[in-house]
Amino acid sequence: MRFSPSAACAYQATVIGGAALQLMGVIDRPTKDCDVLDPELPPDVVKAADDYAATLGGSLSPGWFNNGPISVTRTLPADWTSRVRLLYSGEAIVLRTLGREDLLRSKLFALVDRNIDQPDCVALKPARQELHALLPWLDDQDGNEQWPDYVRVVLGRLAQDLGYEL
């Protein structure tokens, strides 16, 4: 069965996470969803995405196209939209992602916050200088007085996996 998008469902979005990294060719692992950072998904787009998922025999679950990370927009620098880059342009959808530094911000914060993004961060291959440049921003993401020390421990492990010391 071929999915035929409606012209009314044409949509442009900025995506992050595993789906963005797959489209960039950074990773090849499967991902269960597509995290839409911006804009908020309208109901007709959510329905079209869920209808599409239904044509795939269960490889995607309802809600796979979601705004889960939308709160990240509040922590990114105000001019983040000026650095987005095109990932995919199709018949009914155009996907962009964050510029490298902002994408690193989102992935490094996810690594420190959830401690599950190590493989993705390694795949992005941040240089020592990039990690050092993002430390002040990461330090500001949590008010706990132990947070900066924890950030350094987690990034130290990442640096070690990348073959250098932080």
Phi and psi in degrees as a GROMACS rama.xvg file:
@    title "Ramachandran Plot"
@    xaxis  label "Phi"
@    yaxis  label "Psi"
@TYPE xy
-93.2309  132.239  ARG-2
-83.4271  127.864  PHE-3
-112.73  107.423  SER-4
-70.8495  150.102  PRO-5
-88.8123  143.816  SER-6
-59.0641  -28.3963  ALA-7
-68.8902  -17.0329  ALA-8
-96.9031  8.12218  CYS-9
-56.6816  135.117  ALA-10
-148.009  142.466  TYR-11
-121.906  134.193  GLN-12
-147.746  157.208  ALA-13
-104.514  124.02  THR-14
-117.83  153.7  VAL-15
-135.156  -173.933  ILE-16
81.7724  -161.972  GLY-17
-59.5575  -39.1454  GLY-18
-62.2812  -41.8708  ALA-19
-63.9416  -43.1614  ALA-20
-64.982  -34.9384  LEU-21
-64.1547  -48.6672  GLN-22
-62.3598  -29.0172  LEU-23
-79.7646  -12.0132  MET-24
80.2887  15.3507  GLY-25
-78.8395  -37.8097  VAL-26
-129.216  161.786  ILE-27
-126.989  8.25729  ASP-28
-71.6503  151.368  ARG-29
-68.5169  152.459  PRO-30
-132.088  148.09  THR-31
-91.7692  -8.03373  LYS-32
-151.876  177.572  ASP-33
-129.208  111.526  CYS-34
-84.3444  110.3  ASP-35
-91.1705  116.664  VAL-36
-79.5138  -40.9731  LEU-37
-160.744  140.974  ASP-38
-86.4741  -178.518  PRO-39
-62.7006  136.786  GLU-40
-73.2347  124.568  LEU-41
-74.4843  152.951  PRO-42
-54.6375  -37.1836  PRO-43
-67.4414  -31.3963  ASP-44
-73.309  -41.0848  VAL-45
-60.1292  -44.456  VAL-46
-63.2405  -43.7534  LYS-47
-62.0083  -40.8441  ALA-48
-65.0025  -42.7654  ALA-49
-67.0983  -38.0071  ASP-50
-62.2089  -41.2976  ASP-51
-62.2625  -46.1287  TYR-52
-57.1316  -37.1341  ALA-53
-64.1785  -24.7837  ALA-54
-79.7782  -7.96183  THR-55
-99.3846  5.95135  LEU-56
69.2174  32.8356  GLY-57
94.5611  1.83465  GLY-58
-74.1223  -19.3227  SER-59
-126.105  138.891  LEU-60
-92.739  156.087  SER-61
-54.0552  140.98  PRO-62
86.1867  6.95861  GLY-63
-62.8988  -31.0502  TRP-64
-99.7263  105.617  PHE-65
-142.828  164.652  ASN-66
-99.6484  26.9774  ASN-67
-46.6864  -42.7076  GLY-68
-95.2216  16.9334  PRO-69
-56.9938  -27.6643  ILE-70
-66.3083  -18.45  SER-71
-59.6966  -28.1879  VAL-72
-61.0057  -25.1897  THR-73
-75.9175  -18.6347  ARG-74
-103.982  -15.5589  THR-75
-73.426  156.429  LEU-76
-56.865  148.736  PRO-77
-56.37  -29.5295  ALA-78
-96.1574  21.3852  ASP-79
-57.5233  -33.5235  TRP-80
-65.7711  -21.293  THR-81
-74.7778  -10.2943  SER-82
-112.541  5.49455  ARG-83
-66.2899  154.722  VAL-84
-131.92  149.772  ARG-85
-69.9447  134.293  LEU-86
-109.768  -43.3305  LEU-87
-155.055  137.839  TYR-88
-132.696  114.906  SER-89
-123.619  -166.855  GLY-90
-64.8268  -38.925  GLU-91
-122.679  -1.24614  ALA-92
-148.457  142.777  ILE-93
-124.006  124.558  VAL-94
-115.559  134.797  LEU-95
-122.083  167.471  ARG-96
-137.411  172.616  THR-97
-66.7041  154.722  LEU-98
-63.0672  163.858  GLY-99
-52.7935  -50.4317  ARG-100
-62.8605  -40.4161  GLU-101
-71.8615  -35.8967  ASP-102
-64.5419  -41.8917  LEU-103
-60.7429  -42.4996  LEU-104
-53.2385  -51.3318  ARG-105
-64.2718  -42.3796  SER-106
-72.7801  -40.0116  LYS-107
-66.9189  -39.108  LEU-108
-63.8318  -42.9817  PHE-109
-60.7808  -40.1066  ALA-110
-60.9057  -49.4499  LEU-111
-70.133  -39.8772  VAL-112
-73.9933  -43.7114  ASP-113
-109.001  -18.9399  ARG-114
58.4403  36.587  ASN-115
-126.889  3.47029  ILE-116
-106.933  17.0266  ASP-117
-55.1693  -49.9307  GLN-118
-58.9992  -39.7459  PRO-119
-66.6119  -40.5158  ASP-120
-65.9371  -39.4892  CYS-121
-63.0188  -42.5774  VAL-122
-62.6627  -31.5389  ALA-123
-72.745  -16.9694  LEU-124
51.1228  55.1291  LYS-125
-66.4249  137.889  PRO-126
-75.2414  158.643  ALA-127
-52.4636  -42.2257  ARG-128
-63.391  -36.772  GLN-129
-66.2303  -42.5792  GLU-130
-63.0417  -45.0392  LEU-131
-61.647  -39.93  HIS-132
-65.319  -30.5126  ALA-133
-91.8308  -8.77802  LEU-134
-55.1763  -48.7158  LEU-135
-59.3575  -39.2525  PRO-136
-64.6819  -46.2583  TRP-137
-61.7371  -40.4272  LEU-138
-57.6874  -32.9549  ASP-139
-81.584  -2.36175  ASP-140
-84.3491  -5.93365  GLN-141
-149.611  138.215  ASP-142
-84.2738  -7.19188  GLY-143
-62.2043  131.363  ASN-144
-64.2381  -20.1766  GLU-145
-89.279  -9.26127  GLN-146
-55.5507  -49.5826  TRP-147
-58.6711  -37.8273  PRO-148
-65.0047  -41.7739  ASP-149
-63.8503  -41.9202  TYR-150
-55.8298  -45.1484  VAL-151
-66.5544  -35.5243  ARG-152
-64.3453  -48.7651  VAL-153
-64.6925  -46.4846  VAL-154
-67.6699  -29.6221  LEU-155
-62.8006  -41.1921  GLY-156
-64.547  -41.1934  ARG-157
-61.4271  -48.257  LEU-158
-57.6541  -40.9913  ALA-159
-60.9649  -44.2318  GLN-160
-63.3627  -26.5148  ASP-161
-88.8318  -5.03453  LEU-162
93.2226  21.2667  GLY-163
-146.792  170.54  TYR-164
-99.043  146.959  GLU-165
